[in-house]
């Protein structure tokens, strides 16, 4: 069960847009619509930001959007705000009826 | 209000056992798949285990299969994780999480720290 591949870090200025990628295989990301994204601030529990590739839970800002192409999913945050600075994790259901997370991406808002 | 409250963490020696509990409230516990996810200090999230609504089916990460057992008591609205043959690399904060369908966990507990050390 190898972790999904995410960039270790990304950065952007307030108001800009950034995209975080999440690469898996045809046995996880590429094979299912069950990809989600979490935001985690230091010392806090993760918060679900996107589920089923592109759906936002109630209460999550529409500045957050998700997509998928082949074995790679992406999270885009538009109109960056300082409070968006956090760690972001992708996750996918797999063909083995397990779940796998990405290694995490640290977002810095400059 | 949905609440998940973990307990049972602590310091245990390698080879020892520990049972974590997760008390759920504010929703119909028996209607949801429940998961355990862990996070080693300074590291990323790692999926551990999942149990379906009525407790009749469970899945595990390869790293814990044969050592950990997930269970639930729907009458007590409580999720459990029995951890045996603990190793140093099991040291982590353990979160219980309610899944929104198959894809994602929409509610998480605050986590309980398990430290495996001699």
HADDOCK unambig.tbl for C-alpha pairs under 7 A between the chains (distance, minus, plus):
assign (segid A and resid 34 and name CA) (segid B and resid 102 and name CA) 6.52 0.50 0.50
assign (segid A and resid 34 and name CA) (segid B and resid 103 and name CA) 4.47 0.50 0.50
assign (segid A and resid 35 and name CA) (segid B and resid 103 and name CA) 5.99 0.50 0.50
assign (segid A and resid 36 and name CA) (segid B and resid 103 and name CA) 6.19 0.50 0.50
assign (segid A and resid 36 and name CA) (segid B and resid 104 and name CA) 5.74 0.50 0.50
assign (segid A and resid 45 and name CA) (segid B and resid 108 and name CA) 6.44 0.50 0.50
assign (segid A and resid 45 and name CA) (segid B and resid 110 and name CA) 5.92 0.50 0.50
assign (segid A and resid 48 and name CA) (segid B and resid 104 and name CA) 6.89 0.50 0.50
assign (segid A and resid 48 and name CA) (segid B and resid 105 and name CA) 6.43 0.50 0.50
assign (segid A and resid 48 and name CA) (segid B and resid 106 and name CA) 5.61 0.50 0.50
assign (segid A and resid 51 and name CA) (segid B and resid 103 and name CA) 5.83 0.50 0.50
assign (segid A and resid 51 and name CA) (segid B and resid 104 and name CA) 5.65 0.50 0.50
assign (segid A and resid 52 and name CA) (segid B and resid 103 and name CA) 5.72 0.50 0.50
assign (segid A and resid 93 and name CA) (segid B and resid 103 and name CA) 6.76 0.50 0.50
assign (segid A and resid 98 and name CA) (segid B and resid 59 and name CA) 6.53 0.50 0.50
assign (segid A and resid 98 and name CA) (segid B and resid 60 and name CA) 6.90 0.50 0.50
assign (segid A and resid 98 and name CA) (segid B and resid 61 and name CA) 6.86 0.50 0.50
assign (segid A and resid 99 and name CA) (segid B and resid 47 and name CA) 6.14 0.50 0.50
assign (segid A and resid 100 and name CA) (segid B and resid 47 and name CA) 6.13 0.50 0.50
assign (segid A and resid 101 and name CA) (segid B and resid 45 and name CA) 6.42 0.50 0.50
assign (segid A and resid 101 and name CA) (segid B and resid 46 and name CA) 6.13 0.50 0.50
assign (segid A and resid 101 and name CA) (segid B and resid 47 and name CA) 6.90 0.50 0.50
assign (segid A and resid 103 and name CA) (segid B and resid 44 and name CA) 5.64 0.50 0.50
assign (segid A and resid 104 and name CA) (segid B and resid 44 and name CA) 6.02 0.50 0.50
